[in-house]
Amino acid sequence: MKQGLQLRLHQQLALTPQLQQAIRLLQLSGLELESELRELSESNPLLEFADESDEPVVDADGKVLEPAPAAEPAPEEQAAAKDANNDDWENDPAQLAERYSGTGSASTGASGDDNDSFETQNAAPEGLREHLQWQLNLEPLNAREQAIALAMIDALDDDGYLHEGLEPVMAALPAPLGIGTEEVEAVRRQLQKLDPAGVASLDLRDCLLAQLQQLEPDTPNLALACSMVDIGLELLARNDFSRLSSKLKAPIEDVADASALIRSLDPRPGAAFDPTPVEYITPDAYAWRDGPHWRVSLGPDSQPRLGLNQHYCSLVKQASREDAAYLRGRMQEARWLLKSLQSRADTILKVAETIVHRQSAFLDYGPEAMRPLVLREVAEEVGMHESTISRVTTRKYLHTPRGIFEFKYFFSSGVSTDSGGSASATAIQAMLRKLVDEEDTSRPLSDKALAEQLQERGIQVARRTVAKYRELLRIPSSNERQRVG
């Protein structure tokens, strides 16, 4: 075999560590970014938060970062803003940001040195199983009953039901105990009487009956309510009071009162004990009206005040060769990080401005005025790739006069209109919701009728599309929405 050398030229796109870091920071939410920067600052001595440093802290361009400004504007500024315009959305967006971001004095508690010795501590939320196990300790159960009850509690789903029946409970019990179905059922009936009432039920009918049976015997229309749940639950779901009245041989007024009693019950008794912690949202950008135009600014916490500690930077020249090399490496890493943070903030602001510009009609008139918008349109306007826009719009939030929305909320496909234009899916869903809210409940609109109503408004939409949007909005079918009697 003859050996030789060959030269080939080819192009290849390589992601540098700096680019990989910029992409990673871009897709993080505000809370995730804060956590990430905390970890990076702990591993790099040159990085420090301006709010926590006694030494001057500078950004990548050498500009000194000031600590966070006072949460509340000066009294004279508040008075001037109030006199100028009573509408909060006409005030300085920075003041609005401070008010809604949780950094104001109202969230800091009383002032004084005594406050430093106490910290807010949130106890871990009590789950459904822990709540039931605590009550079991107060019940006069023997060892066998305790074993059955604990196995049953472990088999509950998040709503507090035993949707898979008693088989999983029986399978979890030790075979040598020889526990039968009747014994398990007896313990289940006892669990249903604990708090929350109706837990450990097999289905909705069982759950509602268990809750009704715990009410005072002299509760008005209690017996009728039990009968309605027992044999007329399907008619009750359709609010067909006339047929219920005929079937149960009861006055329609009593049927209506019994229905109200049933609807006061909790069909998901375990849901209130959801252990999932509450996630608080800090807006990344704010939109407010400035005369005839809409303006956008970044939230005060969207750009963390992280910078270079000038004291440690000054030690580079004085350090030994080995230490200086280490510090220079850390300084370069810190500068890359700070530039990535600035690029992230600039990108979020550009995308937010484009969204507000494109969806200004929504801000003025509400969801029915939402325009169709796709990632490609924003990408072309800001001069970035669609994948970058996708990262920016994920878990980033815009504060508007109409509420706080994820950036993705403003994107939706379009449906053709008679005028040759298009209407966004969000606008159509808003119209659909309005039509349902205004319909005659004794003769609710079918999906076909809703499609015809939209077509009269110039929106060309098929019945199956209406059905899909109705399900997305969690609007029941026309049969379930009907109010009879």
Secondary structure, 3 states (H helix, E strand, C coil): CCCCCCCCCCCCCCCCHHHHHHHHHHHCCHHHHHHHHHHHHHHCCCEEEHHHCCCCEECCCCCECCCCCCCCCCHHHHHHHHHHCCCHHHCCHHHHHHHHCCCCHHHCCCCCHHHHHCCCCCCCCCCHHHHHHHHHCCCCCCHHHHHHHHHHHHCCCCCCECCCCCHHHHHHCCHHHCCCHHHHHHHHHHHCCCCCCCCCECCHHHHHHHHHCCCCCCCCCHHHHHHHHHHCHHHHHCCEHHHHHHHHCCCHHHHHHHHHHHHCCCCCCCHHHCCCCCCCCCCCEEEEEECCEEEEEECCCCCCCEEEEHHHHHCCCCCCHHHHHHHHHHHHHHHHHHHHHHHHHHHHHHHHHHHHHHCHHHHHHCHHHCCCECHHHHHHHHCCCHHHHHHHCCCCEEEECCEEEEHHHHCECEEEECCCCEEEHHHHHHHHHHHHHHCCCCCCCCHHHHHHHHHHCCECCCHHHHHHHHHHCCCCCHHHHCCEC
